[in-house]
Amino acid sequence: MAEGSAEKSVERTLGHLRTIDGPAPAPAPAAAPLTLEDLYRQHRMRLVRLAILLVDEPATAEDVVQEAFTGLYRNWGSLRDAAAAVGYLRTAVVNGSRSVLRRRKTAREYVPPHAVNARSAESLAMLSTEHQAVVSALGKLPPRQREVLVLRYYGGLSEAEISDAAGISKGTVKSTASRALEALQKAMASPK
């Protein structure tokens, strides 16, 4: 499988998931001020799915998103631009997911890891065999590589937006995406 083929598979799979989610909510009209409740209603589920792709556990993903909204609530009064709140939430979800993965790694050092796949049978049944292979291979990537691919192909973000959300340079985004696609290709080509 060529690198371009792996990229197309990732783009097709995460694009398919993005399509299932439906279009990103349109911004509220300028006349109505954006409220935290509006943000929660419009963006919560998309952020939860983003977190699920990063941490592999729905309950943990919901906790990560809830913490992001809680942080936004605490700082809502000092927020300079309400339109930047979605970017803040996305960055908070990525950072929260990183923290979860770090804690998980630390916990594994003290106890033997267990191989539990937290994806529901329903979510896997909805995906084709190719999509299942891509999602499974994504789970084997290092966290930063997975973040970049998920933000790029599921989140539909540009390199600059990924750079902001992940706190890395645009060059690092490009090189990480390239290495991630290479690793994904190898993971999908190797027998189970």
N, C-alpha and C positions, 0 to 999 in steps of 0.2 A: 504494500500500500504506500503510495507516494505521499510526500508531505502535503501537497495540494489536495490530495484525496482526503487526508485526515482533516484538513481545514474545512473542506466542503462538508464532511460528515458532522463535524462539530457545529458548523454554521447551520446546517439543515436541522440537526437535533434541537439545539438551543433556540433557533428561530421557530421551530415547531412548538416548543414549550411557550415561547413568547406569544405566538398566535393563539394558543389555548387560553392564555391569560387575557387576551383581548388587547385593544389599543391602550396606550398610556392615557390616563385621564387628561383632558384638556384643562389648561389653567383657568381658574375662575375669572369672571369678568372683572375689569379694573374697578367697577363701581362697588362691588362687594368685597370687603376686606377678607383676606384668607384667614381662616381660623384653624386652630389645632384639630378641632373635630372634623373639619373638611379634609385636612391632610390625612387624618387617620382613616376616614371613610374611603378616600380616593386611592391611597397608596399602600395601605397596610398589607393587603394580600400579595401585591407584587413584591414588596419588600420581604415578606415571609418566604416567598418562593425563591427569591435571590439568596436569602440566608440558608434555605434548605440545600440549595446547590453548593453552598460553601461548607456547611457543617454536617450534612447528611442525616440530621435528625429533626423531624418536624417540631417536636416539643422544644428542643433547644433553639431552633430557628425562631419560634414564636417568642421565646424569652429574649433573644437578641433584639428582635424588632421592638418588643415592649420596652426594653431598656433604652433603645434609641429614642422612642417617643417620650419616655420619662425624662431623659436628658433634655430633649427639646422643650418639654413643658417647664422644666426648672429654669431654662434660659430664655423662655419665650419673651419676657419683658425686655430683655437686653438684645433681642434679635434686631439687627439693623435693617434687614431686607427680608420680608416674609417670603418673597419668591425664592430666596436661597435656601429655604427650609428643606426642600426635597433633596437638594445636594447634601445638606447637612445630615439628613436621615440616611441617605445612601452611604455616605462616608462612615457614619456611626455604625451602620449594619456591618460594613466590611471590617471595621476595627473591632467590633464586638465579636464577629466570627473568628477573627484572628486570635482574640483573647481566649475564646472557647477552645480553639485548636491547640493553643499553647498549654492551657490547663489540662487538656486531654493528653497531650504528649507527656507532660510532667506526671500525670497520674499513671500512665502506662509504664513509666520507668520504675514505679514501685510495685505494681501488680502486673501479672501477665495480661497481655491484650486479649480481648475476646473479639471474635469476628462476627459481629451482629450487623446485619444490613437492616437499617431502620426504614427503608422504603416500604411503602405499603404494597400489597399484592395488586391492588387496583391501579396504582400509579404505574407500576411496571407493565401490567397487562395492557394499558393504553398505549404503550410505546411499541414500535416495531422492533424486530430483532436487532437491526442496525442501531436504532436509537438506544436500546438497552445496552448494547456493547459500548456505545459512546459514553453514556452516563456511568457505566461501571468503570470504564477506563479513566474518566474524569476523577472518580473517587480515589484512584491510585496515584494521582499527580500530587506533587508537593503543594502546600497551601497557596503560595504566591502564584504558581503557574495556573492552578485551578481558578483563583480569583481573577486573573487577567482574562482567561478564556471565557469565564462566566460573564464578567462585566462586558466583554467585547461582543460576544455572540448572543447571550441571553439578555443582558441589559441594553444592548444596542448602543453602547457608549463609544465615543471617539477615543483616540489615544490620549488626547489632552484631558478628557473627562475621567478616563481610567487613571491617569497620572494623579489627578486631584483626589479621586476617591480612595486610591490605594496608597497615596503618599509616596510615590516613586516618580522618577523622571520619565519623560516620554521615551527616551532611548532604552531605559530599562523595561518599559512596557513592551516595546518592539522586540527586544532580545528575549524577554521572558515568554512572550507569545510564540515566538519561533521555536524556542526550546520546548515549550509545552506541547506544541503541535507535533514536534518530533517524538517526544516521549509518548504522547497519545497514540501516534502511529505505531510505535513499537509495542505498546501495551495491547493495542487492538490486533496486531499481527501475531503476537505470541499466543500459543495454545493455552487454554485455561488451566 
